[in-house]
Amino acid sequence: MKRKGTLLRNKFNEYLMSTLAMSASLYLAAIVDNIMVGNILGTDALAAVNLTSPLVYVKNIVFSIFIYGGNTLVAMYKGKRDNKSADKAFTFSLLFGIIASTIVMTAGILLAQPTATFLSQGGALYENAFAYIIPLWASGPLIVLNSGSAAYVRTDGLKKLAIALPISSNVINLACDYIFMKWFGWGVAGAGWATVVGYAIGSFLLIIYFTSKQRTVHFVKVSFRDIKQLAGVLQTGLPTALIHVCNAVRTYTVNGVILASAGTVGMQVVTICLSAFNVALIFINGSATTLMPICGALYGERDNNGVRYVLKFSLIVTEIMCFVVLAVFELFPVAVGGLFGKLSPETAAQLEGALRIFSVCIPFYGISYILRAFYQSTKQRGAASLFTILEGVVFIVPMIYIFSRTSQTLMWLSFALAEIAAIITTALTMQIIAKRKKLGSFLMIDSSGESGVLDMTIDNEVESAVVASRKIRKFCNENNISDTLSTILTVTSEELAVNAAKYAYKGKSEIDVCLRILENKLVLRFRDNGMIFNPTEYIDDSGKEVTGLLVVRKLTPDISYNRVLGFNVTVVTLDR
């Protein structure tokens, strides 16, 4: 009856599809635009679009701060059963995200001309870069509204809608790409406006969410006194936003170095490599985004074993996806490059070796993203920020500059080398800090104050509930818990498990049970993925209260229920 992790594994897999769809909404628009631009307008136009990539990362800074920060913070509050704070964090996250992105959009459009000159170095790619910049900025508020809301749709368990939102937007974007560029002759500007139209039309699906009774977060009135919630959103989202800051610096540096050292052909090659890499980022970012709210909720509940399990499982899933993408790029580099437009013989020759060497970085990026998401969701913001700065700027910028002057092979390999160096440096740094704080490992999970933990998974059956209650009594006796408290915990655990099996499930499933012995308290937690079932106020079909649960409420005055990430979570706390 040890902890199996089945509930968490299933929840991760359940959320992964919707987060992959949301991740695709952020990256697929760029991929689709690049494919359409390259095939309709040529690789020179594609190179011009790539010059604007730093602006995409700047735009995503706002999204990351307010949406990823807010979504993770909401999950933490839900884990702590603080629904009022969760609603305030949601309100600040979405509304201020839209306001901030609108301000950035306005400034970006006003500065479009000097920005295009700066990025293109005043060269032949200026006109196309300028044409693409204005619609690129215009899509910012719509992406926050559409994909930002999709993040909360996902954590509220509306899986189909969470997938439908980004998919519908990108299908419309794809159709408009062809219409605007091929039929209307709008050039690269057509690709940008197609993205705007796609998100605008796709956002109408949000009516379903905002009128749904299944929502667990709501817009609430906030005042200046609630400003700490906004600060919490900003602080939580900062490490992810820092990724985009570093990516903007890195991309600008890489583009500048390649343009100066390898000319137009080199710019075409790096554009195709980075465009293809966006395919890998759909899976890497999707997996990391799946991890964050789940890990945040578990961390809020102080479920340390669950946090470790989700981290391990997410790493395995992410690396499997990374190696699949890597294998495709290694086996078919020219074919992958051909998706982005007709390649000249010279470009194809350089691309074949470059993409194969560059792609080695993909599995290491997977590890980086997952560890960074883990540190962020467990409030280790310093570690997450250190990770981002090291791999995003400190290592890659000098490496790409030095190697571009000495070896083309090392230049393309520098992306992987920078990731490896960042992973090792961060792990060693956090291990040193963990040793000083006596936390055990570089994961920095604090288990202080716990003198014993009983963690197990049981079937949702009456027989299993009885066995579990006996195991709890034995555990209490082994840890010198008084007979009175031991009896209360035994009766409570059996009643909660029995009634969850009776009322929360229609089929066979499992229930996670955890008893933590703290210095002054005993904390018993039940988690299941059944139908909504609140044992603190449950009334059966006949309108009568369930007698066993009424007894539990009298025995345990401190009992609380919350619906977190689609789980029923019941927590009983007793003073020792």
Summary of the structure (lengths in Angstrom):
residues: 576
radius of gyration: 25.9
end to end distance: 25.9
largest distance: 82.5
contacts: 2157
relative contact order: 0.11
helix: 74%
strand: 8%
